[in-house]
Amino acid sequence: MGRKLLLTTLLVSGMLSVLEAQTLDSLRRRIDSLEAKVSKIENRIIRPQPERRTETRSNLEAGGYGGFVVADVHKTQLTIGGFVQGDFIYDFKEMGNKEAFAPSSIPINNEDEGQLTFAARQTRFTILSASDTRLGELKTLLEVDLFNSNGAAIPRLRHAWGQLGKWGGGQTWSTFMDIDVFPNILDYQGPNAMAFGRQIQVRYTGPLTKKSTLAFSMESPGSDTKLPADSGLTSRQLFPDVVAQYRYNFTDATHIQLAGLFHPITYDNYLDRDHTNIGWGLNLTGTIETSVRGKDIFVYGTTYGHGIARYIIDLNGLGLDAIAKTRTIVQNIPVWTVMGFYDFWWSDKFSSTIGYAYLRMETKAYQPPTDLQSTQYGVVNLLFYPSYFVKAGIEFLYGKKKNIDGSAGENSRIQCSMMYKF
């Protein structure tokens, strides 16, 4: 009897030990599984700490301000970002464009009538993705802001771009321009003399050496011409623009870039015969890092061409690519620009930008005397960065416009802005 009781006790104890070991092993596996799930969730939604000075304007325009990342989903990383910005603007004189400082919009002989403008239209929302494929890395960019030309604060498409390896297609910055020379300013418009614009295009970009690249693009056709209604002349879209770009990077912050533009301007005359003028342009730009420790940088650019007003930020939409000479002849208008801006960092918390830009049209004798001849743009500011995700500052802007007949208008502006990234 005693022996049976002992055997039974030993058997029960053994079974309990086995059950306990199995339970502990099951609990460990369950805990490991839960920890893995939590880690996966944490890795999917993260807010990486951006690098220093990501709030600079060129970096913002290039989409390099970070965001919330959804990672490891079918080998795709999705980034959602953007910023909210409020602008508080005071113009000392009359101004055509009240929310972006465009010297070409300054009224001639404008009166000393100050005006206050509050706006949040620079606010921006961006979605980027990066995927590993058998054909190379696939990148996409979708970006909108609220800066509609009609003044409505509704979403407006900025970028809709995809790139697989060396090939890209969609709408993004023209290959003719260099977004890295956008100075660190608050004004939405930017320097009057800058080659600037987003184009629908197909682009190839390939490396030549470790430090240089060569890019080619075919961009959306069309011209910005001013043709009298009774002339019998009408614009046509027949050939795409073609751009070639060479870039050499001395360092991560110093580069030089040369771009060439082939811009066909097609029109029909009153005899229903089509003609094509060949517009062309060259754009030389670059950045020079003057202080590696302080990240001070000088940006510069100069542009010259015939019939390329469409690609100059202060001329786009004014119909100055070409002008009618007769009922059968349209002639391109030459233009040249120059600009230079210096971004100086007082410390990690404060920076300033100062610079000047000039634009001049080589006008024709048969142009109306009220047509634009030249514009000037000057800026100085003080910016404050209390954190990686906040920027605030105050900026003084000066602009002047001059027409062919010598009449002119000028304006000064003070702009205060606050930006909050997300």
Secondary structure, 3 states (H helix, E strand, C coil): CHHHHHHHHHHHHHHHHHHHHHHHHHHHHHHHHHHHHHHHHHHHCECCCCCCCCCCHHHHHCCCCCCEEEEEECCEEEEEEEEEEEEEEEECCCCCCCCCCCHHHCCCCCCCCCEEEEECCCCEEEEEEEEEECCEEEEEEEEEECCCCCCCCCCEEEEEEEEECCEEEEEEECCCCCHHHCCCCCCCCCCCCCECCEEEEEEEEEECCCCEEEEEEEECCCCCEECCCCCCCEEECCCCEEEEEEEEECCCCCEEEEEEEEEEEEEECCCCCEEEEEEEEEEEEEEEEEECCCCEEEEEEEEEEECCHHHECCCCCCCECEEECCCCCEEECEEEEEEEEEEEECCCCEEEEEEEEEEEECCCCCCCCCCEEEEEEEEEEEEEEEECCEEEEEEEEEEEEEECCCCEEEEEEEEEEEEEEC
